[in-house]
Amino acid sequence: MNLDKTTIDTLAEHLENCELDAHDTHKITDDYPDMDWDDAYAIQEAIKQRKVARGCRIIGLKAGLTSHAKMQQMGVSMPVFGFLADYFSVPEGSAVKITELIHPKV
């Protein structure tokens, strides 16, 4: 790890606020080019702990960059993993409020 706990917590707060406010952000690796995988997962864990502290439940896990073509495009050699919070889910047949999303895609 290359980032200290204060930086990790600050980035976690910033990124979660961007998510909650549906506000885009630039790549944090532009500001922290020495960030490594351990730093990224530590930030993700801090975000998860913030959500749990607010009463959110973690209901599942997710994998990203699972396509070999996408991994090659992004310059990584393995998938990345994350979590799903309860408020991420939308009941089947419900409307999705795109104003609450940053980059909605179907």
KEKE-3310 file (N, C-alpha, C; in steps of 0.2 Angstrom, whole numbers, plus 5000, padded with zeros to 4 digits):
npx = (5004:5002:4996:4991:4981:4973:4972:4966:4953:4949:4948:4938:4927:4925:4923:4911:4902:4901:4895:4883:4877:4876:4886:4899:4917:4934:4947:4954:4967:4974:4978:4984:4995:5004:4995:4990:4983:4980:4978:4967:4957:4957:4951:4939:4934:4933:4923:4913:4912:4907:4895:4888:4889:4879:4868:4866:4864:4875:4872:4877:4890:4900:4908:4920:4927:4928:4929:4941:4945:4941:4949:4961:4960:4959:4971:4974:4976:4967:4951:4941:4934:4919:4906:4889:4876:4861:4852:4856:4848:4834:4817:4810:4802:4800:4803:4818:4827:4835:4841:4847:4858:4875:4882:4872:4868:4862)
npy = (4994:5011:5023:5033:5031:5042:5048:5038:5037:5050:5049:5039:5045:5056:5049:5041:5051:5057:5046:5046:5059:5058:5062:5065:5061:5064:5052:5045:5040:5049:5059:5052:5043:5033:5024:5008:4991:4986:4998:5003:4993:4995:5008:5005:4996:5005:5013:5004:5002:5014:5014:5004:5009:5019:5011:5003:4988:4975:4965:4957:4952:4958:4956:4964:4969:4956:4951:4946:4954:4967:4968:4968:4980:4989:4987:4977:4962:4953:4950:4963:4965:4969:4975:4974:4985:4985:4996:4997:4989:4986:4983:4970:4976:4989:5007:5014:5027:5038:5050:5048:5041:5040:5037:5031:5015:5003)
npz = (5000:4996:5000:5014:5029:5032:5019:5012:5019:5016:5002:5001:5007:4998:4985:4989:4992:4979:4972:4980:4977:4964:4955:4944:4944:4942:4937:4951:4951:4944:4952:4962:4957:4962:4968:4972:4970:4983:4989:4982:4985:4999:5000:4994:5004:5015:5010:5010:5024:5028:5023:5029:5042:5041:5041:5030:5022:5017:5003:4993:4981:4968:4952:4941:4926:4919:4906:4895:4884:4889:4900:4895:4888:4898:4904:4914:4923:4929:4935:4944:4961:4970:4981:4984:4990:4999:4995:4981:4974:4963:4963:4952:4938:4942:4941:4936:4942:4933:4935:4947:4944:4939:4926:4917:4910:4898)
capx = (5000:5006:4992:4990:4974:4969:4971:4961:4947:4947:4945:4932:4922:4924:4920:4905:4898:4900:4890:4876:4875:4876:4891:4905:4923:4940:4951:4959:4974:4978:4980:4988:4998:5007:4990:4990:4977:4979:4975:4960:4953:4956:4946:4932:4932:4931:4916:4908:4911:4903:4888:4886:4888:4873:4863:4865:4866:4878:4868:4880:4897:4900:4914:4920:4932:4928:4930:4948:4945:4940:4955:4967:4959:4961:4978:4974:4976:4963:4945:4941:4928:4916:4900:4882:4872:4854:4849:4857:4843:4828:4812:4808:4796:4800:4806:4824:4828:4842:4844:4851:4864:4881:4883:4867:4869:4858)
capy = (5000:5017:5028:5032:5030:5048:5049:5032:5039:5056:5047:5035:5050:5059:5044:5039:5057:5057:5041:5048:5065:5056:5067:5062:5063:5062:5046:5047:5039:5055:5063:5047:5039:5027:5020:5001:4987:4986:5005:5003:4989:4999:5013:5002:4994:5011:5015:4999:5003:5020:5013:5000:5013:5022:5007:4999:4980:4972:4960:4953:4954:4959:4956:4968:4967:4949:4950:4947:4960:4973:4968:4970:4987:4993:4986:4973:4954:4949:4954:4966:4963:4974:4973:4977:4987:4984:5001:4996:4984:4989:4977:4969:4980:4996:5012:5016:5035:5039:5056:5046:5037:5044:5035:5025:5011:4997)
capz = (5000:4996:5003:5022:5031:5031:5012:5010:5022:5012:4995:5002:5008:4991:4980:4991:4991:4972:4971:4983:4974:4956:4953:4941:4947:4938:4940:4957:4950:4941:4958:4966:4952:4965:4971:4970:4971:4990:4991:4979:4989:5006:4999:4994:5011:5019:5008:5013:5031:5029:5021:5035:5048:5040:5041:5024:5022:5011:5001:4988:4979:4961:4948:4936:4921:4918:4899:4893:4880:4893:4905:4890:4886:4904:4907:4920:4921:4933:4937:4951:4964:4974:4985:4983:4996:4998:4991:4974:4970:4961:4962:4945:4935:4945:4937:4938:4942:4930:4938:4953:4942:4936:4919:4916:4903:4898)
cpx = (5004:5002:4991:4983:4970:4967:4965:4954:4944:4944:4939:4926:4920:4920:4913:4900:4897:4894:4883:4873:4874:4880:4897:4911:4929:4943:4955:4966:4978:4981:4985:4991:5001:5002:4991:4984:4975:4975:4968:4955:4952:4951:4939:4930:4930:4924:4911:4907:4907:4896:4885:4885:4882:4867:4861:4867:4870:4875:4871:4887:4896:4907:4914:4926:4933:4929:4937:4949:4945:4946:4961:4966:4961:4968:4979:4974:4972:4956:4945:4934:4926:4910:4894:4878:4865:4850:4851:4852:4837:4823:4811:4802:4796:4804:4813:4825:4834:4845:4848:4857:4869:4881:4878:4868:4864:4862)
cpy = (5006:5023:5027:5032:5036:5049:5044:5035:5045:5054:5043:5040:5054:5055:5042:5045:5058:5052:5044:5054:5064:5062:5064:5064:5060:5056:5048:5045:5044:5059:5059:5042:5033:5023:5013:4997:4987:4993:5005:4999:4992:5004:5010:4999:5000:5014:5011:5000:5009:5019:5008:5004:5017:5018:5003:4992:4979:4966:4955:4955:4954:4958:4960:4966:4960:4947:4951:4953:4967:4973:4970:4978:4991:4992:4982:4966:4950:4953:4958:4964:4969:4971:4977:4978:4986:4990:5001:4993:4988:4983:4977:4973:4987:5000:5013:5024:5036:5045:5054:5042:5042:5043:5029:5022:5005:4991)
cpz = (5000:4999:5011:5023:5030:5024:5010:5013:5018:5005:4996:5003:5001:4986:4982:4990:4983:4970:4974:4980:4966:4953:4950:4945:4942:4941:4945:4956:4946:4946:4962:4961:4955:4968:4968:4971:4978:4992:4988:4983:4996:5005:4998:5000:5016:5017:5010:5020:5032:5028:5027:5041:5047:5040:5035:5025:5016:5009:4995:4986:4971:4958:4942:4932:4920:4911:4898:4889:4884:4898:4901:4889:4892:4907:4913:4918:4925:4934:4943:4954:4969:4978:4982:4989:4994:4994:4983:4970:4968:4960:4954:4943:4938:4940:4940:4937:4939:4932:4945:4951:4938:4928:4918:4909:4904:4894)
residu = (MET:ASN:LEU:ASP:LYS:THR:THR:ILE:ASP:THR:LEU:ALA:GLU:HIS:LEU:GLU:ASN:CYS:GLU:LEU:ASP:ALA:HIS:ASP:THR:HIS:LYS:ILE:THR:ASP:ASP:TYR:PRO:ASP:MET:ASP:TRP:ASP:ASP:ALA:TYR:ALA:ILE:GLN:GLU:ALA:ILE:LYS:GLN:ARG:LYS:VAL:ALA:ARG:GLY:CYS:ARG:ILE:ILE:GLY:LEU:LYS:ALA:GLY:LEU:THR:SER:HIS:ALA:LYS:MET:GLN:GLN:MET:GLY:VAL:SER:MET:PRO:VAL:PHE:GLY:PHE:LEU:ALA:ASP:TYR:PHE:SER:VAL:PRO:GLU:GLY:SER:ALA:VAL:LYS:ILE:THR:GLU:LEU:ILE:HIS:PRO:LYS:VAL)
# end
